Amino acid sequence: MSKDTKKENMNTTKKDEELKEESKVKENAKKSENKEKAKISKSEKKEAKLEKANKKLEKAKASGGEKQYAKIKFVATIIAIILVLGLIAYVTNTIIKKQNFYVQNPLATIEVENFGTIKVELYPEYAPNTVANFIALANNGFYDGLTFHRTIPDFMIQGGDPNGDGSGNATLKDLGQDSDDEYTIKGEFIANGDNDNTLKHERGVISMARSDYSSYSASLATEGYNSASCQFFITTEDSTSSLDGLYAAFGKVTEGMDVVDKIANVEVETREAQTDSNSELTQDRPVEPPVITSIRVETYGINYGMPETQKPFDINSWYMSQMYGY
């Protein structure tokens, strides 16, 4: 074998080896690439699984939130229904109570020595301030020991005057206040602008006595309307309609009209009374005025408050000013 042939064979062998090496490198590179791809594929799969797991978690959370919301909504709905039913029950119960609830009017018990007991139902719906005044005086013991100083058969009996002759007023102290000043109250009747008092002066009605200054001057009518203080009268006949709308009726006798009739028919004395410019004989003062042992009013737990009062009109000062200018 020639040198050239040997050399050529050596080169061929060398090239074959290089080709083998190159092929091996490529193969290794491809394997490495495949490994990398496999790694990437595994990573992507992991990421996909993780993403899928996260989605499932989020879905579970969302589902759980919806369930929680649904649960809260359900509970809130139940509570709302209970509240509505409770409100309906309360309103219905209130309406029923109002329909069935009866407010017991005040009941005055008048004890009269040697005569008996008179019970009078008071009507605050007609004359609230008058009723409040009567209750305050009675329950403070003002009437205890006073008398029925005026009695007229087939008409009325009148009492409650501290002077015993029809001239007296109560004082603020008699209402429990710290003052000896006399007072009067506004007349609660139609002629004085109070259209709520439509109570008729029929038999057994109790009403407030007052002064009448109109004989001095027609301009003093209102002063007389607002001159009642503590004196009251009880009518004994139905034929007293002339008093309607001019005096503050505020109650009616429920028991003891027989006692009222006895008082109305006691023996009276003849006396001289002054009226405007003339003197006349009257027969309305009992020889022995019946004594009021006590008057107490049962209010059945209702507080009727203190009456609104005003300063009495001084007719004497008015008369002097008219006569002498002072």
C-alpha positions, 0 to 999 in steps of 0.5 A: 500500500502506497503512502498516499493510499494510507494517508487517504485512508487515515483522512477518511477515518478521521472524517468518519470519526469527526462525523461520528463526534458531530453526530454524537454532539447533535444527538446529545444536543437533541437529547438535551433539547428534548430534556429541556422541552420535557422540563418545560412541558412538566412545568407547563403542566404543573402551572396548568394544574396549579391554575386549574387548582386555583380556579377550583379554589376560587370557584369553591370560595365563590360558591361558599360566598354565595352560600353564605350570602344566601344563608344571610339573606335567608336569615334576614328575610326570616327576621324581617317577616318576624318583625312585620308579623310582630308589628302587625300584631302590635298594631292590631292589639293596640287597635283592639285595646283602644276599642275596648279600653274605657277610661273611667271618669273621675268620681266625686264622693260628697259626704253630708253630715246627717244626710248621706252620700252623693256620688258625682261622675265628673266629665273632663271631656266637657270642662277639663279645667273646671274638673281639674280645679274641683279635683284639686280643691276636693283632694286637698280637703278644701270643702271639708266642713263647708256647707250648702248655704243656698237651697231652692226646692225644684231648682238647685242646692249650692255649696262650697263657699268658705264664707258661707254666704255666697261671697267667698273664693278659694285661694291658691294655697287651697290648690297646694300653692304657696300663696294666699291670693284668691283666684278664679277660673275661666268659664268653660261654656258656650257664652264664653267661647267654649263650644265643647261644653254642650252638657245640659243642666238637667236634673242631677247635673253639677255646675260652677256658681259664678257672679253676674256683673251685667247688672252693673254694666253689659260690658262686665258680662265676661268678667262675670263669666270668668268669676267662678272659683270654688262654689258649685251647685247641683240642679234638682229639676230638668226645667233649668235650661235657662242655665245651659251655655251660661254656666260650666256644667262639669258632671252628674250625680250617679248616686244619692239624688235622694240626698240632694232632694232632702237638702233642697227641701230643708227649712230656710229663713227669710232674709233681705238681699240686695239686687241692683237698686232694689231690696227683696226678700229671699228664701234660700238660706237654710236655717241650719245649713247642711255641713259637707263632711268631706269631698274626695275624688277618685281619679283612677290613676289619671292625673288631671293636673292643676287648673289654670287660674286668674286674678279675680275681678274687683267689682268694688274698685270698678264701681268706685272708679265709675262713681268717683273716677278712681 
